[in-house]
Every structure is written in C-alpha cells, then in structure tokens.
Amino acid sequence: MQPCASNRRVRTLFISDVHLGMRDMRIDALIDCLTKIEAETIYLVGDIVDGWRLRKSWYWAQSYNALVQMLIEKSRAGTRIVYLPGNHDEFLRDHIGTVLGDVEVIDRAIHIGADGKTYLVLHGDQFDVVVRHARWLAHIGDWAYNASLRANGLINWGRRRLGLPYWSLSGWAKRNVKNAASYIGRFEEALCHDARQAGVDGVVCGHIHHAIIHDRFGVTYLNCGDWVESCTAIVEDFNGRFELLRWPSTLPAQPRRRIKRRPTPIDIPQQISLRS
C-alpha cells in the first residue's frame, strides 16, 4: 500500500465510501488527495453521499461543497466521472442510466484496463445478505459503526496526547474478530464468483470499508476501502497496473461546522430525493 504521491497522473482512480453527511469522514484528506492526483477516469464506487445519515440528522459542511466543485471542475476539464450508487446513496438508483451534469450514473460497469483486462465495477451491497434481506439489521449495524467511531475518537485523543499514531477500532475488529473476518471472506468470494460468471478478470468494489487487493478466488479482487477511517483509493497506471493508495494516517482533526441551510443545486441536485 503506497501513500498518495504529489502531482501524480494516473489512468483511472477508484474511490468509494466517502459518506458525505457523516461528521467523522475525512473530507480534507480526500480533497488533498484529489488535488495531487489527476486521472483520465474517476469511478465513484458508491456511498459517496450518506443518505441514511442525512435523513436522520442533516449535516453538510462547507468543505463538502469544495469537494463537489472540484469534481465538477475535473469533469469540465475532460475527466470522465462515473457514479455507481451504493446502499447509503441508493436514492440515486432512481437515476440509473442518466447523466447528472457531466456525471454518468450507472449500476455497474465493465472497466477495460490499459492492458486489455476487464473488471466488473460496482458498490457491492448487492451481495450483502443483511442489506438485501434485513434492512433493519443493516441500520442497527450502521448505528453500531457510528458508535465505534465515537469511541475511537476518544481512544485516539488519548493516543495523540501520548504521541502515538492513529489506531482504528473497527479495523482491528475486522482483522481479529472471527465473525467479522468470516463475513469479509464470504463477501469477497461472492463478488469474485459473480466476476467469474461475467467472464471478466477482476472486480472493483467498496461497501465493507476493507481496502485490499488479492487474487485468492480465481480473479483479482480490489476493494477501495473508505474515507471515514482508512483514507484509501485504488489507482490504475497507464500500463494497467493497479495499486492501493493510503493517505497518511496522521491527520488533523476535522472542523465540525453545522450548516443550517439546505444545499444549493451545486451541492446536491434539488430534483434528487433522499427517500429510501
């Protein structure tokens, strides 16, 4: 896993699970990374906007507008931007097959690499049994994840005072709790099976906030991770080689300014409803 390099040009950039609307997401890190990386194509692989969170408690920081404006400017400058909605921004699935501004909204894509290999690109919640068949349980899981982030904030406040680096409670649980590790393995295997059925060489996804690249199930599995804790993305260079990038984990605390007004059209198109 490599840190984001300054002023780097890549063929393709894959980003997922930004969760705009969640107070703990690392917006400054994402903006900084997008400032330093230029891509011919950017895939937004779902859960970019957290509609679940916004319906419960509206929070839209000024920095979110800066991110939206940056993506608009990149699109106008010639970058192709493809948005593949996830479960948290499922309201955009009502707009599958349309173009919002210069952004293509599709359910899944087949990405052709520079070396001719093909990759299925989708958020991945379609393969999450809990999300598909027990939405109430998924919302409980979302609440529990947010609770762990709050606890993690207290833990890392103490670690900073001791001069220790950032540590992720949820990341530790995913690596060490047997049920979590088993769930991740089943999720990865299900997506790889679908990729094999589709006749492609790999699959790029998000959803479970577990950034990794491997080929344990017969095709290449690439998970973008998230911008809540891990601050990770996947890039493809001009030779078709994929890398998992991680932004430096020592990051300044995020400002928490509440904006009471609803967003203007540049923030979120007004014709898009956040209904489930």
Sequence and secondary structure as in RCSB ss.txt:
>XXXX:A:sequence
MQPCASNRRVRTLFISDVHLGMRDMRIDALIDCLTKIEAETIYLVGDIVDGWRLRKSWYWAQSYNALVQMLIEKS
RAGTRIVYLPGNHDEFLRDHIGTVLGDVEVIDRAIHIGADGKTYLVLHGDQFDVVVRHARWLAHIGDWAYNASLR
ANGLINWGRRRLGLPYWSLSGWAKRNVKNAASYIGRFEEALCHDARQAGVDGVVCGHIHHAIIHDRFGVTYLNCG
DWVESCTAIVEDFNGRFELLRWPSTLPAQPRRRIKRRPTPIDIPQQISLRS
>XXXX:A:secstr
 EE  TTEEEEEEEE    BT TTS HHHHHHHHHHEEEEEEEE S SB HHHHHHS    HHHHHHHHHHHHHH
HTT EEEE   STTGGGGGGTTEEETTEEE S EEEE TTS EEEE  SGGG HHHHH HHHHHHHHHHHHHHHH
HHHHHHHHHHHTT     HHHHHHHH HHHHHHHHHHHHHHHHHHHHHT SEEEE SS   EEE TTSSEEEE  
 TTTT EEEEE TTS EEEEE  S           S   TTTS TT     
